[in-house]
């Protein structure tokens, strides 16, 4: 999933999300390029900001509010699940 500034990879089998910041993204080193346990995906729609919570060293239910979602793409489908 692409936002205005970063790329987010959801691994639904592992229940994780990884943020890969772009060159214009805020430098959140604590939450970048490391898989984080996905606690909840609350809102994700093209044109809107995505809101989610993760279990991370910064705290359980750590909230993340992204820049505007630009594109959502399914990378791989596994029997009954989308990854």
Buried (B, 14 or more C-beta within 10 A) or exposed (E): BBBEBBBBEBBEEEEBBBBEBEEEBEEEEEBBEEBBBBBEBEEBEEEEBBBBBBBBEEEEEBEBEBBBBEEEEEEEEEEEEEE
